[in-house]
């Protein structure tokens, strides 16, 4: 049996050498080149069984070469490598027919495994339709964690598979869902989002499926639901863990049978939407508690995607800050430059609110400081405000390097130790709860400039519940961020 031939193109001699040696040891014939012209000559002559190429080469960009390769030899798998590790790089690789995209530096073992898989799979002819992508950066970050997300999304773009996005609040779940829609096969259809936690539970079915005139008190006319509004596009179900059981049962029927009925209606309506769900809860715990249907979970969790918290990809913070600066400048604010030591401080902060908190932080600094250059002293002062430390409270010594749960446990131990053999005064649970709730509600109101409807949606609370908390906690409806 003849050995498979791997064609390698990269202008970096070290990478060519490493790949040549590793692939040869794996049993392949290897041919290497430093330019696209030679690679194209080999391909057009029918040589090679698989291609590994860098994106940027001296004579031609691989993304410009790929359409010609796929037209001439549609069954030839092409692996694309790039040091430009952005979301758009992964998407362009997928759109132009690359078999796989690997960011540099890549894992050599993974590369060899991908080569073997590509050569063993049945040959597939991709869709000839090519559409150029507009430049933009819907997702930001070059960390290893984000690279894996880009690769998963690139594989899902041209499918209708249901996706379940999990992750802490503020990690960008809706942003990922929008990127999947905007760069996928349903990009010409509508993108409709609904937050289960922001809608009264008795209205969720009407919001999702619509209702007929007279279906319930106040239903004076027929109203379309989110499924109808999203027809032909994508429906994003945020905070799916807060969906009532009755609505879960109706959603399961839609996923199983592809049809639904409006509230008060009798005629089934066929639907064609892609479902993307998201939650910050552990749904398996909710299943064990009888709060979420197990069969619905497996219908939604066809492709799971967990977004990392910002503290686990702190190396992306400079890119994110620059991105938010550009967005602020578009809104008429003055763009700022951060000194390197300021970036170092930002990387050390735990960002419990994740990317959303960082965005609000950058906007605050952009709005409040007239100077062009943001120093570490400014960042340090603002981070003190951000953390809201109060040394007189049981939670006053929460350290930025800990998660909230770890910090509470650590501070409770120290708090109890202050009383020796005695116990603290009664009511500790409610005192601690109020201390956590107060800055949380205040931060939501500050971020939304006092808009209680938006703040309630941000917190995942009913508006009446938020109003009660504002009153009980004595929170100012809106307070401008303080400077040190």
C-alpha positions, 0 to 999 in steps of 0.5 A: 500500500502506497504511503499518503503524501502530505504537502506542507507550506510554511515560510517558517523553516523551523515549522517545516522541519518539525512537521517534516520529521513528525509526519515522516516518523508517523509513516507519511511521505512529506514534501515541504515548501516555503511559498504558495506558488510551489504548493499550487503547482503540486496541487494542480499537478494532482500531487499530495493526499492532504495539505497543511498550510500557513495562512500568511505566506510571502507570495499569496494568502492561503485564504485566496488560494483555498477556493482554487484548490477546492475547485480543482480538487474538491476532495483534497483535505486542507489543514490551515495553520495561523498565528492570527488566532482570531474568530474571523480566521477560524470562520474564514478557514471553514467558509473557504473549505478548510478541513480543519483550522489549528492556531499557532502554536499547535499541538504536534500530537493533535496535528498528526491525529487530525491528518490521520482522521482526514485521510481515513474519512470518506471524501466529501465534496463541499458546497461550491457556494462561496460568500465573502465575509465582511471584516469584523470581530464579533468575538475577541480573544486569542487564548487557547480557550477561545481558540477551541470555541472558534473551532467548534463554532466554525464546524457548526456554521453550516449546520442546524444542530441545536447548541447548548451554551453554558457559562457564568453570567457575563461570559458572552453567551448571547454574543456567541449565539449571534456569531453562530447565526450571523456567519452561518447558513441562516444569516439571512433569517431573523435572530430572535432572543428571549430571556426566560428569567426576565418574563413572568412565568405565566406568560412564557408560553404566550411569549414563545408560541403566541396566543389567539384572541380571547385565549386569556384575560387581556388577550384582545387580539392574536399575537405572534410568538418568538417561534413565529418571529424567528421563522427561517432563522435562529431562536436564542433561549437564554436562561433556559433553566428558568423555563417552567415545566409546562413550557418545557413540555411544549418546547420538547414537542417542538423539538421532537415534531417540528410543530407547535400550537399557539396558546388558545389555538388548535391548529398545529403550526410547522416551524423551521428555526434553529434553537440555541439555548444558554444557561448559567445553571447546572441543569443536571442538578435541576434535573435531579431536583425535578425542576428540568426535564431530562429528555428536554436536556438531551434534546437541547444539549446536542452540541455542548459549548462551555464558555470560560470565565474571564479569569481563566483567559486573562491573557485576552484582557488587553485585546478586549480592552482595546476592542471596548475602547474602539466601541466607545470611540464609535459612541463619541467617547475618547479612546484611551491607551493603557500602560502595560502595568495597568494591563497587568493589574487588570489581569490580576483582578478576578472579574466576577462579572466576566467580560460584561464587567470589564466592558462596563469598567472600560466605559467608565474609565473612558467617560470619567478620565480626560487624559489619553493615557490610563496609568496603573494608579488610575486602574488600581483606584477604579478596581478598589471601587469595583470590588467595593471592599468594606473592612467593617463587614463580614465580607470586607476582606474578600480577596480578588484572587478567590472565587466568590464561594471561596472568599465567603468560606474564607471570610466566614472562618475568620469572622467566626474566629473573632468570637472565639468560643462564642457565636456571632449575633443571630441573623448572620445568614440574612446579613451576609445575603444583604451584603452580597445583594446590595452591591449586585443590585447597585452594579446592575442599576449603575450599568443600566443607568437606573433603568429598572427594566433593563436591570431586572433583565440583567439580574434575571429577576422580575421587575417587581422583585427588583423594586422590592429589593431596592426598597428593602436594601436601601439601594439608590436607584442610580449612583454615578461611579465614584472615583478614588 
